[in-house]
């Protein structure tokens, strides 16, 4: 899933291994719209760490983090916000 960019994560200082944020999973499934948003950000030149940071940082246009907006079903709003990256 990581290799196919279905999810992204990063290493966290002081912790062993690769971490995928829990905000990317809902009810045991990957949040709908996450892969397309990851692909858009990756195509814009962001690496995995930058994508995770962007997805978990509150965004003025969205009024919440992009990850929260995706979980709420607002994938088109997240993709519009990602265009400005």
C-alpha angles and dihedrals in degrees: 000000000000093000090051091048091241086132135007133207140158144216116274119213111250094019127093121236137006118314128210112196115248088227087074092062129065126179090348094306134099109261112263113257095021097113094051091048091049091050091050093050092043091051088052088060103262119142123220095268092051091047092052091048093049093047093051099042118092111253120211094216092051098039089224139039117300088241090056091047091052091049088052090054097256098128094140091055090050091050091050090051090048091057089071092058 
